[in-house]
Amino acid sequence: MFNYIPIKLIVNESPLENYDLFSKSNYFTHAFPFKRDRIVALAAEHMKRNESLDIWKDIKPKDGQYEFELAVQLPFFLPRHKNADEYSLNLNKKQYIISNRHCEFILGNNSDEYYLGHYLSRANFEKEVGIKVKQVIMSKTLIMTKFKVKCISASMAIESNYENWLKTLNEDIPNLLNALRYHLEEDNPDLPSCNDIGRLCPIHVICNGETLSRPLRFAAHIAAYPMQTHTRFCCDIAEIESFCDGKTSVDMSKIIFGKSISLLKSGELSMSCVLACTACETYLSNYISKILTERGLSKTKEKTAFDGLTFSQMLNLLSYFVLNMNNSEIKILIGTVNSIRKIRNDVVHNGRWLSPSDRNEIENGIEAIKKLNNIIKTLI
């Protein structure tokens, strides 16, 4: 039986549950024009800055500071809060506003030019421009937040702070997705992950000083394009096909460790920690197994030899019988791996949930595991 049917997508036209949100974001009170082929992207490192290319040169700071409002456009919808498509919440003392009804208003036949506005503002927008909207394309979820910066020019403020803003978004938004996923009502579909806000999501930015700027679409996600240019693989295509067909004997520790890094980027620190430590255990057990085999241990006795051998014991074996613990760098490295091992135990055995405040410790632990594996490779 063919169970697929054509449907017409509709938009919830119910009034806002919280009209106060309209006063908290310029993205609710305005429909801003954009062109798809116009973005702001990071220049190559060797390029010299030319002040003639400064953005928002006509916007002067108000009382010595600018307020930048960022709207992150997710590639999917976030769940509604009860019956509300729009809601706000505070994360790390910063307010985030969620909207599931922002859309692109297209006026003419050129779909490369559009206005970003809230669906309920469509009628007022049409009155303002004197033209009927020809097409409406939903923008999935917009997450809006503000950053205040004291600076003499908007360009300098962006140059000095944008990377830190991305870092904040890459911590707070994945953490929000984890919380929403955890609290979804039963039988609700799961939420997708978004493991790199800056690279995967368009970010619309408004500069507010003495006057309000025209917004720009920032594309730190333009990094996706250089990746296509500079990232490569050199194996035969047949090896890719074999992997996808499940015919390749794979290094599971490599896959597990790669997944831990992906989860780290998406803010899922607890699972990232667990998988990184699992990969490290595999690195250690493979090395110890190789050494014992070289010294005459048979395959039949290998299982008995490893029964009950813990992560901690394998790390101690490597530390005190193979590595030089008098070397301060090695000693610090093993200490860092041991720290993430203890955190992993707390997560697995005590149900500890890691928060953004634990991120640096997990990052350091994962980097230490990577270095330890590189040392092990030199020993094999």
N, C-alpha and C positions, 0 to 999 in steps of 0.2 A: 504494500500500500504506500502511495506517495503522500507524505504528511506535511509537505511544505506548501504554504499558501502565500500569495502576494498580500501585503498589508500596506496601509497608508500611515506614515508616522505623523503623530500629532504632538502638540506642545501643551503642557498644563497651563491653562489660562486663568487659574485661580489667582486672586489678589495675593500680594505679599503677606506672609504671616507677621513679619516684623518690618514696618515701614521705616523704622529708625535707621535701617541699613542704607536707605537712599541718601541719608545725610552723611554717612560715614565713608562713602567712596565716590570718587569722580566717575568711576565706570558705571555707576547707576544713573547719574544725573546727565551724562553726555553720551552721544554716539560718536565715536572717534573714527576718522577716516584712515585707512591703511592701503598700501599697495603691496601685493605679495612679493614683488621682486625688489622691494626696498627694505633693507635690514641694516642694523648696526652690528658689526662684528669686530672681533679682536684682530688688530693688525699684526702682521708678522714681526718678530722681534727685531729684525734688522732695519725695519722702516723707521724713519725719523718722524716725530710728531710735528705736524704743521698746524699752527693755530687757526689757519683759514678753514680747516675742517672741523673745528670745535662745534659741538652740538649745543643747541639752546643758548647761543651767544647773547640773545636779546633778553633772556630771563635773568633778572637781578635777584640776589638773595634777599629774603625778607627777615629783617632783624638779624642779619649775618648768617642765616642758614637756609637750606633748601629742604623741602619735603619731597621725597620720591615715592610714588605709589607704583608698586609692581603688581601685575596681574599675570600669574602663571597659568597657561592654558594646558590642562592635562589632556592626554589622548583618550580619556574615558570619562564616564560620569561617576561622581561620588554618590553614595546613598543619600536619600532625603532624610531629614531629621523629623520623625513623625510624619506630618503632612507637608512640611516646609521644604521647598526647593532651594531656599536661601537661609543661611544661618551664620552665626559668628561664634568664635571660640578663642580662647587665649592659650598660647603655647610659649613657655619661657618668657612670660611677661610681654608678649607681642600678640596683638590682635590679628586674627586671620578671618576673612569673610569668604564664605563659600557661595558660589552661584551656579546653579545647574540650568539657568535659562538665558545665559548670554548667547548671542548669535551674531552672524554676519548678515548685514542688510546689503543686498546687491541691487543697485538702482537700474543699471542699463544692461547691455549685452556683454560688457567686459567684466568677467568674473574675477579678474586680477585686482580690481578696485572694489573695496567694500568698507562698510562702517561697522565697527564693533559696538554693540549696544545691548541693553537688556530687552528681552522679548516684549515685556509689557510696555516699553517706551516706544514701540513701533508706531502707534497712531500719532503721538506727539512729534516723533521724528519726521513722519510723512508731511505733517502740517508745516514743520519748520523748513524743510527743503522744497516743499511744493511739488513733490513727485511721489508716486506710489512705489513702494518697494516691490521689485520684480521677483526676487528670490530670497528666501530665508534659509540659512544653513546654520544649524546648531553648532556651537563652539565647544561642546562637551562641558566640562567643569572649569570654571575660572576660580583661582584662589588668589585673593587680593590681600596685600599687606603694605605697610608704610615704613620708610626709613628716613630719619632726620639727620642731616649732615651740616656742620658748620664749614663753610668754604667760600672762596671768593668767586668761583665760577662753577657752573654746572658740569662742564667737561672734567675739571680737576676732581670734583666730587665723585663722578662716575669712575674715573681712572683709579682713584684711591680706595674706593669702597665696594665696587661691583663684585669682585671676587669673594669678599667677605659676605656679601649679601647672598651670593650663590651657596656659600658654605652653610649659612643659616637655613636657607630653603632646603638644602640637601639633608639637613638634620631634622628639621621640623616636619616637612611634608611626608617623608617616608614614615616617621614616627606617628603622624596622624593616620596614615593608611593602616598601620599596624593596629592602632586603637580602634578604628572603625571596623576593621576586619574581625577583631576580637569580639566586638559588641553587636555584630550583625544579628538580626533576629533569625531564629531557626528556619531552615529551608530557603534562606535568601542566597542568591548566587554569590560566589566569592569575588573579592576585589582583585583586579590586576595589580601588578607591582610596577613601580616606575623608579628605576635604580640610578638615574642620573638626571636630575631636574634641569640642569643647565644645558645638557646636550640633547635631551629628548623633547623638551617642552619650549614652545615659543614663549617669550616673556615680554609683555607689553609694559612700557615704562612711561610714566608721566612725571614731569618736573614741575613742582609748584614753588614759586618764589613770590616776588611782588605780583606776578601774573602767572596764569596757568599755561603750560606749554602745550604744543601739539604733541601727542604721544609718538613714540618710536617703538618699533618691534625689534627687540634685542635678540640676537641669535648667537648666544654662546653655543647654542645647539648647531651653529655652523660648523662646529668641530666635527660633526658627522660627515661633512664634505671632505676636509683634509684626511679624515680616516679612510675614506674611499680611495683617496689618491695615494697615501703613503703607507697604509697597512697592507700587508700581502701575505700569502701563503705560497710555499714553493714545492709542496709535494705534488705528485701526480693526481689528476682529477679522480682517477680510479680509487685512490686511497680515501677521498672524501665520500665517494659513492659506497665504498665498502663499509666505512664507519656508519653511514646512515642506514645501511642494510643490516647492521648488527653483526657483520662478519669480521670485524677488526678486534684483535686482542688489545684492549685498551689499558692504559695506566689509570686505574680508578683513583689513585691518590691525587693525580694531576687534575682530574675532573672534579673531585671533591674540594680540593684547594681552590680551584678556579671559581667554584660555586660559592665558597666562603667569601671570596673577594667581591663577587657580584652582590651578595647579601650585605656585605659591609657598606657598599656604595648605596644600597637601597635603604640603609638604616636599620636592617633587621639584625641587630648586633648579637642577640642571643644565639640564633641559629648559625650566624657567621662564626662565632666563637666555637661552637660545638663542632662544626665541620672542619674548621682549621685544625683543631686538636685531633680529630679523627684522621685527617691527612697526615699529621705529624706522627701519630702512633703507627701508621702504615709505613712511613719512611723509616722509623726506628726498627720496627719488627722485620722489615725486608732486609735491612742492613745486618741486624743480629743473626737472622736466619742464614744469610750468605756466609758470615764469618763461621758460624757453627757447622755449616755444611762443608766448608773448606777444611775444617778440623776433624771431619769424619762422622758428623752426626747424620744418621740415616733418615730418610723421609718418614719412616714408620715411627721413629722416636721424636720427630720434630714437634708433633702436636703435644706430646707429654712435656717436652721441654718448655713450651710456651704456655701451658695451662697455668692460669693464675698469675702470669707475668703482667704487671700493671704498667701503665704509661709512666708513672713515677719511677718504677724500678728500671724500665728500659732507658729512661733519661739518665738515671744514675750510672747505669752500666756504661753508657756512651761517655758520660762526663769524666768518670774516674778511671776507666780502663783504656780509653781511646784518645780522648781529647786532653789537652794540656790546660788544666784548671789554674795553673800559675799565670797563664796569660789573662790579663785583666779584661780584654775584649771578649774572650771566650766565656769567662766567668759571668760577665754582665749578660751576654747572649743567653746562656743557659738559665740565668735567673729570670730573664724576661719570659722565656718559654715556660718556665715553671709557674710564673705568675698567671699566665693565661690558662695554664692547666688547672690551677686552683679555681679560677673563675668558672671554667667549664664544669668542674665538679659541682660548684655551687648552683649553676644553672640546671644541670641534669638531676642532681639529687635533692636539691632544696627548692627548686622551682623559681630561682631568682630570675627576674626580668631585667635585662640590661637597658639602661636609658642613655640618651645622648651624652650625659656626663661621663659615661664609661667608654666613650668612643676612642679617645686617645690611647687608653690602655689596651683596647682590643686591636687598634691599628698597630701599635708597637709590638704586640704579641704576634700578630700575623706576619709582620715584617721579620721578626726574629725567627719564626718557623721557616720562612722562606730562606733566610741566610743559613739556618742549620741544615736544611735540605741540600743547599749548594755545597756545604762542607762535606756532607755524607756522600754526595756524588763524587767528590775528589778522592774519597777513601775506597770507593768500590772499584 
